[in-house]
């Protein structure tokens, strides 16, 4: 394993260690949400939090992504990048607060001001944490993630189970978690030294906006592609169905959450390696390993999904397990699309990210409306999977044309067959133990056949035992 792979694996392990506690807390919170919030309440609060994720890149001009990308360049002035981004976002926050105050007068039934405050804190947490990661504070970035999630979890337990604030308590918990995470990064690192009013630069702002503005409509299109299904479920089937769909989506999203530690490391590695002569070999090897991990994780989740739903969730949410196989396929294609998208950002071709995402979003919206009326909740999941498959295919064709990647389609077909077999087992077989054994056998077979996966596991074991 050469230095590039060692660094990628090493950084991923650091992020993984830092995120383990966070993900554990998030998993623990799933049954708490299912018992503390009705399907109706969870459907509403899920919509609000997803609107926050939609608006964050729009109202901030996606400056947190721009700051991260330019801070990775060795010859950029880090003080100007951070100061310009931070001060600009302070101004935008004031505007958002005023707009939120006005909207809260006219909108009833939804906690608008709590949502606005969460939006503002989310933007600043994204900026500070991404900048910390870009300038080398990898461990502190990971610790901030732990602090954020554990604080949010404790606050949720208090506000949902003890004080019983419902939706408001859920939103306040998210605000508190991210605020404490920001506070930690300001105390534990020298990030405050990068912030100065004198370093504010309109020229730097223009440069950042030139990179980040194409990402704004991309953020909207990505939201339409990945989250608009919740809005249509809410509008066509109602809040209770959206609550079931949102809760079911949380289980497969665990894969994306875990893989986020890889992408945090990969974003750095792909920028460093993109223009090198042997970049295609490096990218192919990483992609090949990633695809194996995605499908193996999906097979494992399918193998345990029935007992997991029965064990940790309220009975009101149990039927949501039937959505899991299709949602897992959507998660697989989402992560493949994200992987390919990092190569666009590596060469700063952000317009390409936008166009591919827009195509996927259009397909997703049309298919969601059609399929929801035809086959109910399963329709939203199918539309999501199809749209992200299209995005992945379009991005792959472009990167293949540039000579940056070439997928082994024989392996891709095998991985899909393995996944289909695991899905059929959960629908056909009655015994949970038999379903689990089928999944384990499929995963073991893949590990035996996949040399890159064996190499990765060997590297991880060696790294962890040092």
N, C-alpha and C positions, 0 to 999 in steps of 0.2 A: 504494500500500500504506500504510494508515494506521498510527498508532503502535502499536495493539494487535497487528497482524500483524507489524510490524517487531520488536516486543519478543519475541513468540513465536518468530519465526524466529531472532532474534539469540540468545536463550537456548538454542534448540535447536542452533544452530551451535556455541556454546560447549561444550555437553554433547557434541556430536558430535566436536569436535576432541579433547576430553578423553577420549572413549571410543574413539576410533579405534585407538589403540595397544592398548587393552584388548581390543577385539574381534579385532584382528589376532592377538594372542597366543592368544586362545581358539580361533581358527580353526587356528592352528599346532598347538595341543595335540590336536586331534581325531585326526590320524594317529598321534601319539605314544601316545595312549590305545589306539588300535586295535592297535598292535604290542606295547605293554608289558603290556596286560591282555587275557586271554582273554575270549571272549564270556561265559563263566561268571563270571569275576571282575568284569567291567564290569557285568554284570547285578546282582550283589550290591552293588557300591559305588554304583551308580545308585539302588538302593532306599534305601540308607542316607542319601545326600544329600537325596533327596526326602522322607524322613521328617524330616530336620532342617528343611526348608522348611515341612513340615506343623506341626511342634511349635513353631517359633519364635514365631508370633503367639499360640499357645495359652498357652504357659508364661510369656510376657511380658505377657499381657493386651493384646497388640497396642499397647503404650504407645508404640512408635516411630512408629506412624501417628498416634496421638493427639497426640503431641508435635509432629510436623510440622504437622498441621492447625491447632492452636491457636497455634503459633509464627508462623504466617502472619498472624494477626490483630494489627493495629497496637497495640491497647490491652491486650493480654495481657502479664502479667509473665513475660518470657522466662526469668529466673533461676529462678523457682519451677517453671516447666514443666520445664526441663531437670533441675534438682536433684531434683525429686520423681520424675521418670521414672528417672533414673540410679540413685538410691539404692534405689528399689523393685526395680529389676532386679538390683542387687547381692545383695539378700536372696533373690530368686528363684534366682539362680545358685548360691548356697550350697546351697539345697534340691535343685536339679537335680544338683549334684555328688554329694551324699549318696545320692540315689536311684540315680544311675548306678553308683556304687561297689557298691551292693547288687545291682543287676541284673547287673553283670559277673560276679558270683560264680556266678549260676545260668544265664546265657546263654552258650553256647559257639559258636564258629564265626563270630562277628561281633565286631569291635573296639568294644565298647560305650563305653569311656571316651574313646576318640578321637572317637567320634560325639558324646558329651556335650560335650566341650570345643569341638568345632566348633559345636554348637548355641549355647553360651554366647557365643562370639566373634561368631557371626553376628548375634545379638540386639543386642550392643553396637555392632557396625559399622553396623547398620541405624539405631539410635538416633542415634549421633553424626553419621553422614553425612546423614541426613534433617534433623536439626536444623541442621546447617551450611548446607544448601540453603535451609531456611526463613528463616534470619536473614540471607541475602544472600551467603554465601560460595560462590557458584555455581562459580567457577573452582577453588577449593580442593576442592569436592566432586568435580569432574570429575578433578582431578589425583589425588585419593585413589583413585578408581576405577582409574586407570592403574597406580598403585603397587601396589594390591591384586592386579590381574591379572598384572602382570609379575613380581611377587615370587612369586605362586602358580605361574606358568609355569616360572620358573627352579627353584623348589623341586621341582616335578614332574619336570623333566628330571633333576635330581640324584637324587631319591629313587626314581623309577621306572626310569630307564635306567642309572644308575651304581650306586646302592646296592641297587636292586631290592627295595624294601620292599612292592611290590604295593599292596593295598587300604589298608594303614596309611599308606604313603607318599602316596597320593592324598589321604587325609583330612588328614594333617599339612600338606600343601602349602596346602590351603584355609585352614587355621587360621593359618598363617604370613602368608599374603597379607593377610587381613583384619586381623590384629593390627598389621601394619606400616601399613596404611591408617589405622587408628584413631590410631596413634602420630603419623603425619604431621599429621592434623587437629588433634590436641592441641598440637603444636608450632607449626604454621603459622598457626593462627587463635587468637582470644581465647576459644574455647569453654571452656577451664578456668576463666575468670572467671565463667562462668554457673553453676558448680558450687559449692554450699555446703550443708553440713548444716543450717545455720540457715534456709535457704530451703525446706526440706522442708515441705510443706503437705498435710495430709489433705484439706482442702477442694479443693485443686487436683487431688489424686489422684482424688477422687470425680468431679470434672468431666471429667477425662481418661477415666476408666473408663466414664462414662455415654456418651461418644462411641465409645470403642474396644471395649467389651464386645460390642456387636452384630457387630463385625467378626471376633470370635473364631470363632463358629460359621460365619461367612461364609468365614473362612480354611480351616476344615475342609471346608466344602462346595466351595470353589474347588479345594482339593486333590483331593477326590473327583472333581470334574469334569474336572480337567486331568491328574492324576497317578495316580489309582487304577488306570488301565488297566495301569500297570507292575506293580502288585501282582497283578492278575488274570492277566496274561501270565506272570508268575513262577510263580504257583500252578497255572495250567492247562497252560501249555506248557513251563515250566521256565526256569532262569537263562540258558541260552544264547540262547533266543528273546528273552528280555527284553533281553539284551545287544545283539542286532541291532536290536530295536525302539528301545532307548534311543539307540543310535548314529545310527539313521536320524532320530530326533526332533531331534537336535542340529543337523542341517542346516536344516530349516525354522525352528527356534527362533532362527536367526540374524536372521530378520526381526524377531521380538519383541525381541531383544537390541539391534538397531539402533534400533528404534522407541522403546525405553526412554528414549533421549535426548530424544525428542519429548515423551513422557509426563511426564518430569521437569520440563519447561518448561510443559506444558499444565496440570498440576496447580496451578501458581501462577496462570496466566492465567485459568482457569475460575473460580477463587475470586474473583478481582478483577472479572470481567465478568458473573457469573451473574445478579446482581440489577439490572443495567442494562437500560434500555428496549429497546435494540437487540441484546440478548444472543442472540436467536434467529438473527438474520442472521449474527452472528459465529460462533456454534456451527455453523450449517449450512455455512458456507464452509470452516471447519476440517475438519469431518467429510467433506465432499465431496472435499477434497484428500487427506485421510488414506485414504479408501477407494480412490482412484485409485492412490496410492502402494503400498498393500498388494497390490492385484491386479497391478500392474506388476512389483513385486518377486517375487511368486509366479511369474509368467510367466517372468521371467528365470531364476529358480532351476530351473524345469522344463526350460528350454532347455539348461542346462549340467549337469544332475544326473548323467547317465550317465558322461561323461568325468571329472567331479569324483570320483565314487565310485571309478572305476577308477584314478585318479591318486593319491589321498591316503589311501585306506583299505586295510587288509589284505583279502585275498581272502575271508576268513571273513565279512566284513560286506557284500560287494558286492550281494547280492540285496536288501538293504534299500532300494535305490533305488526299487523298485516301490511302496513305502509312501509315498514323498514327495508325490505329488499330493494324496492324501487328507489327509496330515498338514499340508500347506500350507493347505488349505481350513479345517482346524481352527484353524490359527494366525491366519488372516484373521478368523474369527468371534471368536476369543479377544480379539484386539485391538479389534475393534468393541465387544465387551461391556465391555472395560476402559475404552474411551473414554466410553461411556454411563455407566459406573459412576462416573467422576470427577464427573459432575453430581450424583449422589446425595451424594457427600462434600462438594461445594461448598455444598449447603444443609443439610448435616449430617443427612440422612435415611438413616442407615446401615442401618436395619432393612430398607429396600427393597432394598439390595444383598444382604442376607442371604436374603430370601425368593426372589428371582430365581435366586440361585446354588444354593439348595437344590433348586429344581425341576430345574435343569439336572443337578445331581449325582445325583438319583434316576434320571433318564432315562439318564444316562451309565452308572451301575452296572448297571442292568438290561440295557441294550443291549450293554454290553461282555461280560457273561457269556453272553448269547444268541449274539452274533455271533462271539465267539472260538471257540465250539464249532462254529459253522456254517462260517465262512470263514477261520479262523486269524488271523494277525497283522493282516490288513486289517480284520478286524472291530473290533479295538480302535480303529483310526484312524477308522473310519466312526462308531462310537459317540461318539467325542470331538467330531467335527465336528458331528454332529446336536445334541448337548447344548449346545454353545456357540452354535449357531444359535438354539436355543430361548431361551437366556439373553439373547442380543442382541435377539430379537423382543420379549420381555417388557419389557425395559428401554426399548426404543424406544417401545412403546405407552404406557408411563407418562410418559416425557418429552414425547411428542407431546401427551398430554392436558394437561400443564402448560404447553404452548405454548413449549417450549424447542428443539424440533428437528422438521424435516419432511424425510424422505428423498426424493430423486428416484429413484423406482422404475424409471423407464425406463433411467436410467444404471446402476442396480444390476443390472438384467437384462443389459445390454450387457457389463458387467464380468464377470459370470458366464459369459456365452457366450465371451468372449475367453479366459478361463481354461480352459474346457472344450476349446476348440480347441487350445490349447497342450498340454493333457494328452493329447488324442487323438494329437497329432503324436509325442509321445515313446513312445507305445505302438505306433503303427502304422509310423512311418517308421524306416528302418534307418540312414540317414546322420546322424551327430551334427551335421554342418555344416548340413544341411537343417533339422533340428530347431531349431538355434540361429537360423537366418535367419527361420524362422516366428515364433519368439519376439520377435526384434528388430522385425520388421514390425508385429506386434500392439502392441508398446509404443510405437513411433513413431506409429502411428495414434491411439492413446489420447492421446498428448501433443498431437497436432495438434487433436483434437476437444475436449480439456478445457481451457477457459480458465483455471480456477483452478490447474491443474497448471502451465500455462505461466507464470502470474503468480508462483507459488511459485519455480519454477526461475529466473526473472528476478531475484526478490528475493534468492535465495541467491547467485547469481552476482555481483550488485551488492555484496552484503555482504562476500563473500570477496575481491573485488577492490579494496576500499577501502584 
